[in-house]
């Protein structure tokens, strides 16, 4: 067993720190890809056109792509976490607003039907 040389403790600590950083990065990457997929799925619901006639779905997808590309090189775990949380929050708020608008439209249609009958 003399031919097996143990690494000094400092190197093991560096290796452990690197492994932890890699694990965190992989986890963040998986989470970011999941968020991106959720954004793409959510944009399916935004079919109406904007003022230029471009479907909101396309506008939202292009914005998401740009933001993800801009953040691609970010390595600070706190910044990455903040971006992911902000992204999740933005998707949820957009879906909540869409649901509220849909509910109001349905209620207005029902009220019109009741009033017109």
C-alpha positions as CSV (number, residue, x, y, z in Angstrom):
1,X,0.0,0.0,0.0
2,X,3.1,2.3,0.0
3,X,2.6,3.0,-3.6
4,X,-0.8,4.7,-2.9
5,X,-0.2,8.3,-2.0
6,X,-2.9,10.0,-0.1
7,X,-3.8,13.5,-1.2
8,X,-3.1,16.2,1.3
9,X,-6.2,17.4,3.3
10,X,-6.2,20.8,1.5
11,X,-6.5,19.1,-1.9
12,X,-9.3,17.0,-0.6
13,X,-11.1,20.1,0.7
14,X,-10.6,21.8,-2.7
15,X,-11.9,18.7,-4.5
16,X,-14.9,18.6,-2.1
17,X,-15.6,22.3,-2.7
18,X,-15.3,21.8,-6.4
19,X,-17.7,18.8,-6.3
20,X,-20.2,20.8,-4.2
21,X,-20.0,23.7,-6.7
22,X,-20.5,21.3,-9.6
23,X,-23.5,19.7,-7.9
24,X,-25.0,23.0,-7.1
25,X,-24.4,24.2,-10.7
26,X,-26.0,21.0,-12.1
27,X,-29.0,21.4,-9.8
28,X,-29.4,25.0,-10.8
29,X,-29.0,24.1,-14.5
30,X,-31.7,21.5,-14.1
31,X,-33.9,24.0,-12.3
32,X,-33.3,26.6,-15.0
33,X,-34.2,24.2,-17.8
34,X,-37.3,23.2,-15.9
35,X,-38.3,26.9,-15.6
36,X,-37.6,27.5,-19.3
37,X,-39.9,24.5,-20.1
38,X,-42.6,25.9,-17.8
39,X,-42.3,29.3,-19.5
40,X,-42.7,27.7,-23.0
41,X,-45.7,25.7,-21.8
42,X,-47.3,28.8,-20.2
43,X,-46.8,30.9,-23.4
44,X,-49.1,28.6,-25.3
45,X,-52.0,30.3,-23.5
46,X,-51.1,33.7,-24.9
47,X,-52.3,33.4,-28.5
48,X,-53.7,36.9,-29.2
49,X,-51.6,39.4,-31.1
50,X,-49.9,42.5,-29.7
51,X,-50.2,46.0,-31.4
52,X,-47.9,44.9,-34.2
53,X,-49.9,41.7,-34.9
54,X,-47.3,39.4,-33.4
55,X,-48.7,36.7,-31.2
56,X,-47.9,37.4,-27.5
57,X,-46.7,33.8,-27.3
58,X,-43.8,34.7,-29.7
59,X,-43.0,37.9,-27.9
60,X,-42.9,36.2,-24.5
61,X,-40.8,33.3,-25.8
62,X,-38.3,35.7,-27.4
63,X,-38.0,37.7,-24.2
64,X,-37.5,34.5,-22.1
65,X,-34.8,33.2,-24.5
66,X,-33.0,36.6,-24.3
67,X,-33.1,36.7,-20.5
68,X,-31.9,33.1,-20.2
69,X,-29.0,33.7,-22.7
70,X,-28.0,36.8,-20.8
71,X,-27.9,34.8,-17.5
72,X,-26.2,31.8,-19.0
73,X,-22.7,32.6,-17.7
74,X,-23.8,33.5,-14.2
75,X,-21.9,31.4,-11.6
76,X,-22.8,33.2,-8.3
77,X,-25.2,30.8,-6.6
78,X,-27.1,33.6,-4.9
79,X,-27.6,35.5,-8.1
80,X,-28.7,32.3,-9.9
81,X,-31.1,31.5,-7.1
82,X,-32.5,35.0,-7.2
83,X,-33.0,34.8,-11.0
84,X,-34.7,31.4,-10.7
85,X,-37.0,32.6,-7.9
86,X,-37.8,35.8,-9.9
87,X,-38.5,33.8,-13.0
88,X,-40.9,31.4,-11.2
89,X,-42.6,34.3,-9.6
90,X,-43.1,36.1,-13.0
91,X,-44.6,33.0,-14.6
92,X,-47.0,32.5,-11.7
93,X,-48.1,36.2,-11.7
94,X,-48.7,36.1,-15.5
95,X,-50.8,32.9,-15.2
96,X,-52.7,34.4,-12.2
97,X,-53.5,37.6,-14.2
98,X,-54.5,35.5,-17.2
99,X,-56.8,33.4,-15.0
100,X,-58.3,36.5,-13.5
101,X,-59.0,38.1,-16.9
102,X,-60.5,34.8,-18.1
103,X,-62.7,34.6,-15.0
104,X,-63.9,38.2,-15.5
105,X,-64.7,37.6,-19.2
106,X,-66.7,34.5,-18.3
107,X,-68.6,36.4,-15.6
108,X,-69.3,39.3,-17.9
109,X,-70.6,36.9,-20.6
110,X,-72.8,35.1,-18.1
111,X,-74.1,38.5,-16.8
112,X,-74.8,39.6,-20.4
113,X,-76.7,36.3,-21.1
114,X,-78.8,36.6,-17.9
115,X,-79.5,40.3,-18.7
116,X,-80.4,39.6,-22.3
117,X,-82.6,36.6,-21.6
